[in-house]
Amino acid sequence: MAIRKKSTKSPPVLSHEFVLQNHADIVSCVAMVFLLGLMFEITAKASIIFVTLQYNVTLPATEEQATESASLYYYGIKDLATVFFYMLVAIIIHAVIQEYMLDKINRRMHFSKTKHSKFNESGQLSAFYLFACVWGTFILISENYISDPTILWRAYPHNLMTFQMKFFYISQLAYWLHAFPELYFQKTKKEDIPRQLVYIGLYLFHIAGAYLLNLNHLGLVLLVLHYFVEFLFHISRLFYFSNEKYQKGFSLWAVLFVFGRLLTLILSVLTVGFGLARAENQKLDFSTGNFNVLAVRIAVLASICITQAFMMWKFINFQLRRWREQSAFQAPAVKKKPTVTKGRSSKKGTENGVNGTLTSNVADSPRNRKEKSS
């Protein structure tokens, strides 16, 4: 009697694009449930908490604005439901940008695995930074923040926000919260996860702090300033991946990065250390949202200063590592060419670098690729 052998074929492996599309479809279905809930009277009251902004207050018309009344908003616990819904929207937009833009460019450019992940990261972040920077600048202009900087601390607490202001903060919290599940959807490498968790946590900590402490005016200005500098870095990295000779963008980013850190410290000290410190009302009052006390001011300034110092430390290490890589790349051109010895092992040792180890900088350098092609 013949014995049938068991099949040793491994199960089919799902492609990365299929997995992303599958997750995007599931999230789209969940978001559609909340939108369809608005169509029925039974579920409309529950769905409207997720879709629309809550806690609106209508102020009567004054002598300055006699034409119409103003509708302002404050924050509350129901904002968590709104943030959750727009987190789903951010996941869907992320998948659309990845599938219809970044994946098509990756197929044409044939990036390596390392460049592939960095290109996707810079592509997603540059799109978000550009959109948030333009949106935030529009709010600053419409509410005269640029022409009158005293708005940053005048009439604190800023517990009432316009629709644009509150929706901006809701979208910021939703976007950075969506970055957590994207670490799984994008199959992020284990060694890259701690770095991304750090900067995602810093964004959520500072945005939520400005939102809850009613420092939304200062937070908006600092976010627009920071987003503009970060957009320049990621767009420069995208150009660098397409052409490695492109370096001017990084030089401009380095100058603006240092300038942005200094301007952030100046505005923070001016607003919190001088403006709020000289305000008349300096009593802790949760009902009115007044947190203008010495302990809170010290905590806010300490948080901002520590974060800026941490970013400068990472920036200096990045520049030093970049200078060492450039000097290591230019050093072999000055030295004489090594004598070629007979034997296969010596040739292999010179090709693979020191002790047979191959560095990424030497392997990816355009000069070595040119020599191999010739």
ZAMARVO-309378 format. One record per residue (C-alpha): residue number from 0; residue in one letter; x, y, z. Coordinates in nm, 2 decimals. Each point is the difference from the previous one (the first is absolute). Layout:
! ZAMARVO-309378
NODE num residuo      u      v      w
NODE NUM       A      X      Y      Z
...
END
This chain:
! ZAMARVO-309378
NODE num residuo      u      v      w
NODE   0       M   0.00   0.00   0.00
NODE   1       A   0.15   0.33  -0.11
NODE   2       I   0.05   0.27   0.26
NODE   3       R  -0.10   0.35  -0.11
NODE   4       K   0.26   0.26   0.08
NODE   5       K  -0.11   0.31   0.18
NODE   6       S   0.02   0.32  -0.20
NODE   7       T   0.30   0.21   0.10
NODE   8       K  -0.12   0.32  -0.18
NODE   9       S  -0.01   0.30   0.23
NODE  10       P  -0.33   0.21   0.01
NODE  11       P  -0.01   0.29  -0.23
NODE  12       V   0.15   0.32   0.14
NODE  13       L  -0.22   0.30  -0.02
NODE  14       S   0.17   0.31  -0.16
NODE  15       H   0.05   0.31   0.21
NODE  16       E  -0.22   0.21  -0.23
NODE  17       F  -0.29  -0.26   0.04
NODE  18       V   0.03   0.01   0.38
NODE  19       L  -0.01   0.38   0.00
NODE  20       Q  -0.30   0.00  -0.24
NODE  21       N  -0.18  -0.25   0.22
NODE  22       H   0.05   0.21   0.32
NODE  23       A  -0.11   0.31  -0.19
NODE  24       D  -0.32  -0.17  -0.11
NODE  25       I  -0.08  -0.11   0.35
NODE  26       V   0.05   0.35   0.14
NODE  27       S  -0.21   0.15  -0.28
NODE  28       C  -0.28  -0.23   0.09
NODE  29       V   0.02   0.11   0.37
NODE  30       A   0.00   0.37  -0.10
NODE  31       M  -0.30  -0.06  -0.23
NODE  32       V  -0.19  -0.15   0.30
NODE  33       F   0.02   0.34   0.18
NODE  34       L  -0.10   0.19  -0.32
NODE  35       L  -0.30  -0.22  -0.07
NODE  36       G  -0.10   0.04   0.36
NODE  37       L  -0.08   0.36  -0.07
NODE  38       M  -0.28  -0.10  -0.24
NODE  39       F  -0.22  -0.17   0.27
NODE  40       E  -0.16   0.18   0.29
NODE  41       I   0.08  -0.28   0.24
NODE  42       T   0.38   0.00  -0.05
NODE  43       A   0.04   0.37  -0.10
NODE  44       K   0.05   0.12   0.35
NODE  45       A   0.29  -0.25   0.05
NODE  46       S   0.16   0.05  -0.34
NODE  47       I   0.00   0.37   0.01
NODE  48       I   0.23  -0.01   0.30
NODE  49       F   0.26  -0.17  -0.21
NODE  50       V  -0.04   0.21  -0.32
NODE  51       T  -0.06   0.36   0.10
NODE  52       L   0.17   0.22   0.26
NODE  53       Q  -0.16   0.02   0.34
NODE  54       Y  -0.04   0.26   0.28
NODE  55       N  -0.10   0.30  -0.21
NODE  56       V  -0.11   0.33   0.15
NODE  57       T  -0.18   0.28  -0.18
NODE  58       L   0.10   0.35   0.11
NODE  59       P  -0.24   0.28  -0.07
NODE  60       A   0.09   0.28  -0.24
NODE  61       T   0.19   0.29   0.14
NODE  62       E   0.04   0.36  -0.12
NODE  63       E   0.32  -0.10  -0.19
NODE  64       Q  -0.18  -0.29  -0.16
NODE  65       A  -0.36   0.11  -0.02
NODE  66       T  -0.07  -0.20  -0.32
NODE  67       E   0.01  -0.36   0.14
NODE  68       S   0.07  -0.20   0.31
NODE  69       A   0.32  -0.20   0.05
NODE  70       S   0.01  -0.37   0.05
NODE  71       L   0.30  -0.11   0.21
NODE  72       Y   0.11  -0.34   0.15
NODE  73       Y   0.16  -0.13   0.31
NODE  74       Y   0.14  -0.34   0.07
NODE  75       G  -0.14  -0.30   0.19
NODE  76       I   0.00  -0.37   0.04
NODE  77       K  -0.21  -0.06  -0.31
NODE  78       D   0.29   0.13  -0.21
NODE  79       L   0.16  -0.35   0.04
NODE  80       A  -0.27  -0.14  -0.22
NODE  81       T   0.05   0.26  -0.27
NODE  82       V   0.38  -0.06   0.01
NODE  83       F  -0.06  -0.37  -0.04
NODE  84       F  -0.22   0.05  -0.31
NODE  85       Y   0.25   0.23  -0.17
NODE  86       M   0.28  -0.24   0.09
NODE  87       L  -0.18  -0.25  -0.22
NODE  88       V  -0.02   0.27  -0.28
NODE  89       A   0.37   0.06   0.04
NODE  90       I   0.07  -0.38  -0.05
NODE  91       I  -0.21   0.00  -0.32
NODE  92       I   0.18   0.31  -0.14
NODE  93       H   0.33  -0.16   0.09
NODE  94       A  -0.08  -0.31  -0.19
NODE  95       V  -0.12   0.21  -0.30
NODE  96       I   0.33   0.20  -0.02
NODE  97       Q   0.20  -0.32   0.04
NODE  98       E  -0.18  -0.20  -0.27
NODE  99       Y  -0.06   0.27  -0.27
NODE 100       M   0.31   0.21   0.04
NODE 101       L   0.29  -0.15   0.20
NODE 102       D  -0.03  -0.36  -0.12
NODE 103       K   0.00   0.10  -0.36
NODE 104       I   0.31   0.21   0.04
NODE 105       N   0.17  -0.28   0.19
NODE 106       R  -0.06  -0.24  -0.29
NODE 107       R   0.16   0.24  -0.25
NODE 108       M   0.30   0.09   0.22
NODE 109       H   0.08  -0.36   0.12
NODE 110       F   0.12   0.11   0.35
NODE 111       S   0.17  -0.23   0.24
NODE 112       K  -0.19  -0.11   0.31
NODE 113       T   0.16   0.27   0.22
NODE 114       K  -0.07   0.28  -0.25
NODE 115       H  -0.35  -0.15  -0.06
NODE 116       S  -0.10   0.04   0.36
NODE 117       K   0.16   0.35   0.04
NODE 118       F  -0.16   0.12  -0.33
NODE 119       N  -0.34  -0.11   0.13
NODE 120       E   0.05   0.17   0.33
NODE 121       S   0.12   0.33  -0.16
NODE 122       G  -0.28  -0.02  -0.26
NODE 123       Q  -0.28  -0.03   0.26
NODE 124       L   0.15   0.26   0.24
NODE 125       S   0.07   0.25  -0.27
NODE 126       A  -0.36  -0.01  -0.12
NODE 127       F  -0.13   0.04   0.36
NODE 128       Y   0.24   0.28   0.09
NODE 129       L  -0.08   0.19  -0.31
NODE 130       F  -0.38  -0.03   0.06
NODE 131       A   0.02   0.09   0.37
NODE 132       C   0.24   0.29  -0.06
NODE 133       V  -0.22   0.16  -0.26
NODE 134       W  -0.31  -0.06   0.21
NODE 135       G   0.17   0.14   0.32
NODE 136       T   0.13   0.31  -0.19
NODE 137       F  -0.36   0.07  -0.13
NODE 138       I  -0.12  -0.01   0.36
NODE 139       L   0.28   0.23   0.11
NODE 140       I  -0.08   0.26  -0.27
NODE 141       S  -0.38  -0.02   0.05
NODE 142       E   0.03   0.06   0.37
NODE 143       N   0.27   0.27  -0.02
NODE 144       Y   0.26  -0.19   0.20
NODE 145       I   0.28   0.13  -0.22
NODE 146       S  -0.10   0.37   0.02
NODE 147       D  -0.06  -0.01   0.37
NODE 148       P   0.24  -0.24   0.19
NODE 149       T  -0.15   0.10   0.34
NODE 150       I  -0.30  -0.23  -0.09
NODE 151       L   0.23  -0.29   0.11
NODE 152       W  -0.05   0.09   0.37
NODE 153       R  -0.26   0.28   0.01
NODE 154       A  -0.35  -0.09   0.14
NODE 155       Y   0.12  -0.34   0.13
NODE 156       P  -0.15  -0.26   0.05
NODE 157       H  -0.08  -0.06  -0.36
NODE 158       N  -0.27  -0.26   0.08
NODE 159       L  -0.22   0.09  -0.29
NODE 160       M   0.12  -0.09  -0.35
NODE 161       T  -0.13   0.07  -0.35
NODE 162       F  -0.11  -0.30  -0.21
NODE 163       Q   0.32   0.01  -0.20
NODE 164       M   0.22   0.01   0.31
NODE 165       K  -0.17  -0.29   0.17
NODE 166       F  -0.02  -0.21  -0.32
NODE 167       F   0.37   0.06  -0.05
NODE 168       Y   0.09  -0.14   0.34
NODE 169       I  -0.24  -0.29  -0.04
NODE 170       S   0.16  -0.09  -0.33
NODE 171       Q   0.35   0.03   0.14
NODE 172       L  -0.08  -0.24   0.29
NODE 173       A  -0.17  -0.24  -0.24
NODE 174       Y   0.29  -0.01  -0.24
NODE 175       W   0.27  -0.07   0.26
NODE 176       L  -0.22  -0.26   0.16
NODE 177       H  -0.05  -0.18  -0.34
NODE 178       A   0.38  -0.03  -0.01
NODE 179       F  -0.01  -0.27   0.26
NODE 180       P  -0.20  -0.26  -0.20
NODE 181       E   0.19   0.11  -0.31
NODE 182       L   0.32  -0.15   0.16
NODE 183       Y  -0.17  -0.34  -0.04
NODE 184       F  -0.17   0.07  -0.34
NODE 185       Q   0.33   0.11  -0.15
NODE 186       K   0.20  -0.29   0.14
NODE 187       T   0.25   0.23   0.17
NODE 188       K   0.33  -0.15   0.09
NODE 189       K   0.05  -0.07   0.37
NODE 190       E   0.31   0.22   0.02
NODE 191       D  -0.19   0.29  -0.14
NODE 192       I  -0.30  -0.03   0.24
NODE 193       P   0.16   0.17   0.31
NODE 194       R   0.10   0.30  -0.20
NODE 195       Q  -0.34   0.05  -0.15
NODE 196       L  -0.17  -0.06   0.34
NODE 197       V   0.21   0.28   0.15
NODE 198       Y  -0.09   0.27  -0.26
NODE 199       I  -0.37  -0.11  -0.02
NODE 200       G  -0.02   0.02   0.38
NODE 201       L   0.16   0.34   0.01
NODE 202       Y  -0.25   0.14  -0.26
NODE 203       L  -0.30  -0.14   0.19
NODE 204       F   0.14   0.13   0.34
NODE 205       H   0.05   0.35  -0.12
NODE 206       I  -0.31   0.03  -0.21
NODE 207       A  -0.23  -0.14   0.27
NODE 208       G   0.17   0.22   0.26
NODE 209       A  -0.06   0.32  -0.20
NODE 210       Y  -0.36  -0.11  -0.06
NODE 211       L  -0.08  -0.09   0.36
NODE 212       L   0.18   0.29   0.16
NODE 213       N  -0.17   0.25  -0.23
NODE 214       L   0.33   0.10  -0.16
NODE 215       N  -0.14  -0.06  -0.34
NODE 216       H   0.12   0.33  -0.14
NODE 217       L   0.36  -0.06   0.09
NODE 218       G  -0.03  -0.36  -0.10
NODE 219       L  -0.13   0.09  -0.35
NODE 220       V   0.29   0.24  -0.07
NODE 221       L   0.26  -0.25   0.12
NODE 222       L  -0.15  -0.28  -0.20
NODE 223       V   0.00   0.20  -0.33
NODE 224       L   0.36   0.10   0.06
NODE 225       H   0.11  -0.35   0.08
NODE 226       Y  -0.20  -0.16  -0.29
NODE 227       F   0.15   0.24  -0.25
NODE 228       V   0.36  -0.11   0.10
NODE 229       E  -0.09  -0.37   0.00
NODE 230       F  -0.17   0.03  -0.34
NODE 231       L   0.32   0.15  -0.15
NODE 232       F   0.20  -0.30   0.14
NODE 233       H  -0.23  -0.27  -0.13
NODE 234       I  -0.04   0.16  -0.34
NODE 235       S   0.38   0.04  -0.03
NODE 236       R   0.03  -0.37   0.09
NODE 237       L  -0.24  -0.09  -0.28
NODE 238       F   0.20   0.19  -0.25
NODE 239       Y   0.32  -0.16   0.13
NODE 240       F  -0.14  -0.35  -0.06
NODE 241       S  -0.08   0.09  -0.36
NODE 242       N   0.35   0.16  -0.05
NODE 243       E   0.27  -0.05   0.26
NODE 244       K   0.19   0.31  -0.12
NODE 245       Y  -0.28   0.22   0.15
NODE 246       Q   0.14   0.14   0.32
NODE 247       K  -0.11   0.37   0.00
NODE 248       G  -0.33  -0.08   0.17
NODE 249       F   0.17  -0.15   0.31
NODE 250       S   0.23   0.30   0.03
NODE 251       L  -0.30   0.24   0.00
NODE 252       W  -0.19  -0.23   0.24
NODE 253       A   0.30   0.00   0.24
NODE 254       V   0.00   0.38   0.02
NODE 255       L  -0.38   0.02   0.05
NODE 256       F   0.00  -0.28   0.25
NODE 257       V   0.23   0.20   0.24
NODE 258       F  -0.20   0.32  -0.07
NODE 259       G  -0.32  -0.18   0.08
NODE 260       R   0.12  -0.13   0.33
NODE 261       L   0.11   0.34   0.11
NODE 262       L  -0.32   0.16  -0.11
NODE 263       T  -0.20  -0.27   0.18
NODE 264       L   0.18   0.08   0.32
NODE 265       I  -0.04   0.37  -0.04
NODE 266       L  -0.37  -0.02  -0.06
NODE 267       S  -0.05  -0.24   0.29
NODE 268       V   0.19   0.21   0.25
NODE 269       L  -0.17   0.32  -0.12
NODE 270       T  -0.35  -0.16   0.03
NODE 271       V   0.03  -0.21   0.31
NODE 272       G   0.29   0.17   0.18
NODE 273       F  -0.10   0.36  -0.05
NODE 274       G  -0.35   0.03  -0.14
NODE 275       L  -0.19  -0.25   0.22
NODE 276       A   0.23   0.08   0.30
NODE 277       R  -0.13   0.36  -0.01
NODE 278       A  -0.36  -0.08  -0.03
NODE 279       E  -0.24   0.10   0.28
NODE 280       N  -0.18  -0.33   0.03
NODE 281       Q   0.25  -0.26   0.13
NODE 282       K  -0.23  -0.24   0.18
NODE 283       L  -0.05  -0.36  -0.09
NODE 284       D  -0.36  -0.04  -0.11
NODE 285       F  -0.12  -0.32  -0.18
NODE 286       S  -0.35   0.14  -0.06
NODE 287       T   0.13   0.29  -0.21
NODE 288       G   0.31  -0.19  -0.13
NODE 289       N   0.25   0.23   0.16
NODE 290       F   0.33  -0.17   0.05
NODE 291       N   0.21   0.31   0.04
NODE 292       V   0.19  -0.09   0.31
NODE 293       L   0.37  -0.01   0.07
NODE 294       A   0.03  -0.38   0.01
NODE 295       V  -0.18  -0.04  -0.34
NODE 296       R   0.21   0.27  -0.16
NODE 297       I   0.32  -0.16   0.12
NODE 298       A  -0.11  -0.34  -0.13
NODE 299       V  -0.10   0.14  -0.34
NODE 300       L   0.33   0.18  -0.04
NODE 301       A   0.20  -0.30   0.12
NODE 302       S  -0.18  -0.23  -0.24
NODE 303       I   0.07   0.23  -0.30
NODE 304       C   0.36   0.06   0.10
NODE 305       I   0.08  -0.37   0.05
NODE 306       T  -0.16  -0.09  -0.33
NODE 307       Q   0.19   0.27  -0.19
NODE 308       A   0.32  -0.11   0.16
NODE 309       F  -0.07  -0.36  -0.09
NODE 310       M  -0.07   0.09  -0.36
NODE 311       M   0.32   0.21  -0.02
NODE 312       W   0.20  -0.30   0.15
NODE 313       K  -0.14  -0.23  -0.27
NODE 314       F   0.07   0.27  -0.26
NODE 315       I   0.36   0.03   0.10
NODE 316       N   0.05  -0.37   0.00
NODE 317       F  -0.16  -0.02  -0.35
NODE 318       Q   0.23   0.27  -0.13
NODE 319       L   0.31  -0.16   0.15
NODE 320       R  -0.09  -0.34  -0.14
NODE 321       R  -0.06   0.15  -0.34
NODE 322       W   0.34   0.18   0.00
NODE 323       R   0.18  -0.32   0.10
NODE 324       E  -0.17  -0.19  -0.28
NODE 325       Q   0.10   0.27  -0.25
NODE 326       S   0.36   0.00   0.12
NODE 327       A   0.02  -0.38  -0.01
NODE 328       F  -0.13   0.01  -0.36
NODE 329       Q   0.25   0.26  -0.11
NODE 330       A   0.30  -0.16   0.18
NODE 331       P   0.06  -0.29  -0.24
NODE 332       A   0.03   0.25  -0.29
NODE 333       V   0.30   0.16   0.16
NODE 334       K   0.18  -0.33   0.08
NODE 335       K   0.19  -0.20  -0.26
NODE 336       K  -0.16  -0.30  -0.15
NODE 337       P   0.09  -0.32   0.18
NODE 338       T   0.21  -0.25  -0.18
NODE 339       V  -0.20  -0.29  -0.14
NODE 340       T   0.13  -0.33   0.13
NODE 341       K  -0.06  -0.33  -0.15
NODE 342       G  -0.26  -0.23   0.15
NODE 343       R  -0.37   0.01   0.04
NODE 344       S  -0.01   0.08   0.37
NODE 345       S   0.19   0.33  -0.03
NODE 346       K  -0.23   0.13  -0.27
NODE 347       K  -0.30  -0.09   0.21
NODE 348       G   0.14   0.17   0.30
NODE 349       T   0.05   0.33  -0.19
NODE 350       E  -0.34  -0.01  -0.14
NODE 351       N  -0.18  -0.07   0.33
NODE 352       G   0.19   0.27   0.19
NODE 353       V   0.16  -0.04   0.34
NODE 354       N   0.01  -0.36   0.12
NODE 355       G  -0.25  -0.11  -0.26
NODE 356       T  -0.28   0.23   0.13
NODE 357       L  -0.19   0.21  -0.25
NODE 358       T  -0.12   0.34   0.11
NODE 359       S  -0.32   0.15  -0.13
NODE 360       N   0.17   0.33  -0.10
NODE 361       V   0.26  -0.17  -0.22
NODE 362       A  -0.25  -0.24  -0.15
NODE 363       D  -0.25   0.27  -0.09
NODE 364       S   0.24   0.27  -0.11
NODE 365       P  -0.05   0.10  -0.36
NODE 366       R   0.38  -0.01  -0.06
NODE 367       N   0.02  -0.37   0.07
NODE 368       R  -0.30  -0.07  -0.22
NODE 369       K   0.17   0.19  -0.28
NODE 370       E   0.32  -0.19   0.04
NODE 371       K  -0.18  -0.34   0.00
NODE 372       S  -0.20   0.09  -0.31
NODE 373       S   0.32   0.11  -0.19
END
